[in-house]
Amino acid sequence: MDEQQRSDQAADIGDGTTDQADAAADGAVGSAEAVEPVARGGPRPAYYASRETLDREMRAIKDEVLRMGSLVASQIGAAIEALVSHDTDKATAAIVGDGQINEAQRHVASLITTTIATQQPVARDLRFLLALDHVTYELERMGDHAASVAKQARKLAPYPPLKRYVDLPLMGELAAEQVRGVLRALVDLDEHTAREVAARDDEMDSLYHRIFDEVLELMRADPGNVERGTRVLFAAHYLERIGDRVTNIAEDVVFLATGDIEDLNP
């Protein structure tokens, strides 16, 4: 290679370096211009818009879960009221109301699926959505149990109450309180409240065992009490299961608040 060729090659390399530097400078200016509108109060980048959309959809899902929980608590109360008042119409209404709870679960499940598919949440957001999906499952099962209590109430309606159904009304009130309490814990992601609600399941179990023992004695004392006593025991069992499912939701709240998986009712 002669001296002239070396000179030309050096010039070409120099030109290429200059072009790269110019391109880098242009890119830096472009990046600054992309960020600048945010500082000046201009339109937000796509990330911020996506975050707002995800937050909005998660709030809507949580509101629907709370509405579903309110339906469940009301259904429990209606079933117990039908039992105490011997009202077959109220019992039937409580049974039919289970369909509304089932529909609410399907609606929430659809919202959660759509949000996960379109917003692609990760980490804490994804865990929260999956936890809400599990909460709706537990609430739906509570609705089934409440409907089963109402079915027993409808069958017991034509007959005199068996010792005022022992502590069954008190058990129903406690079940409804537990549902409302665990929903408050879910709204605030309140670990302390969740633990308190779960601890009250011991009260539910105590009432259940007391009802079982008393009704068993009544059935032993008089064979005529067997049919009514059996239905009271069925109703008590369904309410006790509601308490267990409330504890399951409380465990979800503790997990979301702390990241720890705990058995709150060992």
C-alpha positions in Angstrom: 0.0 0.0 0.0 1.5 3.4 -1.1 1.5 6.6 0.9 -1.5 8.0 -0.9 -3.7 4.9 -0.2 -2.8 5.1 3.5 -3.8 8.7 3.6 -7.2 8.0 1.9 -7.9 5.0 4.3 -7.2 7.2 7.3 -9.6 9.8 6.0 -12.3 7.2 5.5 -11.9 5.9 9.1 -12.1 9.4 10.4 -15.3 10.1 8.4 -16.9 6.9 9.9 -16.0 7.9 13.4 -17.5 11.3 12.9 -20.7 9.8 11.5 -21.0 7.5 14.5 -20.6 10.4 16.9 -23.1 12.5 15.0 -25.6 9.6 15.2 -25.0 9.2 19.0 -25.6 12.9 19.5 -28.8 12.8 17.5 -30.0 9.8 19.6 -29.2 11.7 22.8 -31.2 14.7 21.6 -34.1 12.4 20.6 -34.1 10.8 24.0 -34.1 14.1 25.7 -37.0 15.3 23.6 -38.9 12.1 24.5 -38.5 12.7 28.2 -38.9 16.4 28.1 -42.8 16.6 27.6 -43.2 14.8 31.0 -41.1 17.4 32.8 -43.1 20.1 31.0 -46.5 18.6 31.9 -47.0 17.2 28.4 -48.4 13.8 27.5 -47.2 10.8 29.5 -45.3 7.9 28.0 -47.1 4.7 27.3 -45.8 3.1 30.5 -47.6 5.6 32.7 -50.8 5.2 30.7 -50.6 1.4 31.1 -50.0 1.7 34.9 -53.1 3.9 35.3 -55.1 1.4 33.3 -53.9 -1.5 35.4 -54.7 0.4 38.6 -58.1 1.3 37.4 -59.0 -2.3 36.4 -57.7 -3.7 39.7 -59.8 -1.2 41.6 -62.9 -2.3 39.6 -62.1 -6.0 40.3 -61.7 -5.3 44.0 -65.0 -3.5 44.1 -66.8 -6.4 42.4 -65.2 -8.8 44.9 -66.5 -6.7 47.8 -69.9 -6.6 46.3 -69.9 -10.4 46.0 -68.9 -10.7 49.6 -71.7 -8.4 50.7 -74.1 -10.6 48.8 -72.8 -13.7 50.7 -73.1 -12.0 54.1 -76.7 -11.0 53.2 -77.5 -14.5 52.1 -76.3 -16.0 55.3 -78.5 -13.5 57.3 -81.5 -14.2 55.1 -81.1 -18.0 55.6 -81.0 -17.6 59.4 -83.9 -15.2 59.4 -85.9 -17.7 57.4 -85.1 -20.4 59.9 -86.1 -18.4 62.9 -89.3 -17.0 61.4 -90.3 -20.3 59.8 -90.7 -18.4 56.5 -90.5 -20.7 53.5 -90.7 -17.7 51.1 -87.6 -16.1 52.6 -85.8 -19.5 52.6 -86.6 -19.9 48.9 -85.4 -16.3 48.2 -82.1 -17.1 49.9 -81.7 -20.3 47.8 -82.4 -18.4 44.6 -80.0 -15.7 45.6 -77.1 -18.2 45.3 -77.5 -17.8 41.5 -76.6 -14.1 41.8 -73.5 -15.0 43.7 -72.5 -17.5 41.1 -72.9 -15.0 38.4 -70.8 -12.5 40.3 -68.0 -15.0 40.5 -68.1 -15.6 36.8 -68.0 -11.9 36.1 -65.0 -11.3 38.4 -63.2 -14.3 36.9 -63.7 -12.8 33.5 -62.4 -9.4 34.6 -59.3 -11.0 36.2 -58.5 -13.1 33.1 -58.9 -10.1 30.8 -56.7 -7.9 33.0 -53.9 -10.4 33.2 -54.1 -11.0 29.4 -54.1 -7.4 28.4 -52.1 -5.6 31.1 -49.6 -8.4 31.8 -49.2 -7.6 35.6 -46.2 -8.9 37.4 -44.9 -9.4 40.9 -47.2 -7.9 43.6 -50.0 -7.0 41.1 -50.2 -10.5 39.7 -50.2 -12.0 43.2 -53.0 -9.7 44.2 -55.2 -10.6 41.2 -54.6 -14.3 41.7 -55.5 -14.0 45.3 -58.7 -12.2 44.4 -59.6 -15.0 42.1 -59.1 -17.4 45.0 -61.2 -15.2 47.2 -64.1 -15.3 44.8 -63.9 -19.1 44.8 -64.2 -19.2 48.5 -67.1 -16.7 48.5 -68.9 -18.8 45.9 -68.6 -21.9 48.1 -69.9 -19.8 51.1 -72.9 -18.9 49.0 -73.5 -22.6 48.4 -73.3 -23.4 52.1 -75.7 -20.5 52.9 -78.1 -21.9 50.3 -77.9 -25.3 52.0 -78.7 -23.7 55.3 -81.8 -22.1 53.7 -82.8 -25.4 52.3 -82.8 -26.9 55.8 -84.7 -23.8 57.0 -87.4 -24.4 54.4 -87.8 -28.1 55.4 -88.0 -27.1 59.1 -90.5 -24.3 58.6 -93.7 -26.4 59.0 -92.5 -27.8 62.4 -92.1 -26.3 65.9 -88.6 -25.2 66.6 -86.3 -27.6 68.3 -85.3 -25.7 71.5 -85.2 -22.5 69.4 -82.6 -24.3 67.2 -80.1 -24.1 70.1 -77.3 -21.7 69.1 -77.8 -21.9 65.4 -79.0 -18.3 65.0 -76.0 -17.1 67.0 -73.7 -19.2 64.8 -75.3 -17.6 61.6 -74.7 -14.1 63.0 -71.1 -14.9 63.7 -70.6 -16.3 60.2 -71.9 -13.2 58.6 -69.7 -11.0 60.9 -66.7 -13.1 59.9 -67.4 -12.6 56.2 -67.7 -8.8 56.6 -64.6 -8.7 58.8 -62.3 -10.5 56.4 -63.5 -8.3 53.5 -62.5 -5.2 55.5 -59.1 -6.9 56.0 -58.8 -7.5 52.3 -59.7 -3.9 51.3 -56.9 -2.5 53.6 -54.6 -5.5 53.3 -54.7 -5.5 57.1 -52.7 -8.4 58.4 -53.8 -7.7 62.0 -57.6 -7.7 61.2 -57.2 -10.8 59.1 -55.6 -12.6 62.0 -58.3 -11.5 64.4 -61.0 -12.7 62.0 -59.3 -16.1 61.6 -59.0 -16.4 65.4 -62.8 -16.1 65.8 -63.1 -19.4 63.9 -62.5 -21.0 67.3 -65.8 -19.4 68.5 -67.5 -20.9 65.4 -66.1 -24.4 66.2 -67.1 -24.1 69.8 -70.7 -23.2 68.9 -70.8 -26.1 66.4 -69.7 -28.6 69.0 -72.1 -27.2 71.6 -75.0 -27.5 69.1 -74.0 -31.0 68.2 -73.9 -32.2 71.8 -77.2 -30.5 72.7 -79.1 -31.7 69.7 -77.7 -35.2 70.2 -79.2 -35.2 73.7 -82.5 -34.0 72.4 -82.6 -36.8 69.8 -81.7 -39.4 72.4 -84.4 -38.1 74.7 -87.2 -38.2 72.1 -87.1 -40.1 68.8 -89.6 -37.5 67.5 -86.7 -35.0 67.5 -84.5 -37.0 65.2 -85.6 -35.5 61.9 -85.6 -31.9 63.1 -82.4 -32.5 65.0 -80.7 -33.9 61.9 -81.6 -30.9 59.9 -80.3 -28.5 62.6 -77.0 -30.4 62.6 -76.7 -30.2 58.8 -77.3 -26.4 59.0 -74.7 -26.1 61.8 -72.2 -28.0 59.7 -72.7 -25.7 56.7 -72.2 -22.6 58.9 -69.0 -24.2 60.4 -67.7 -24.7 56.8 -68.3 -21.0 56.1 -66.0 -20.1 59.0 -63.3 -22.4 57.6 -63.5 -20.6 54.3 -63.3 -17.2 55.9 -60.0 -18.4 57.5 -58.8 -19.3 54.0 -59.4 -15.8 52.8 -57.7 -14.4 55.9 -54.6 -16.5 55.0 -54.6 -14.9 51.6 -54.7 -11.4 53.1 -51.7 -12.3 55.4 -49.8 -13.6 52.4 -50.5 -10.4 50.4 -49.5 -8.2 53.3 -46.4 -10.1 54.4 -45.4 -12.5 51.7 -45.6 -15.4 54.2 -47.8 -18.4 53.8 -49.3 -19.3 57.2 -51.9 -21.7 58.5 -54.1 -19.5 60.7 -56.2 -22.3 62.0 -53.9 -25.3 62.6 
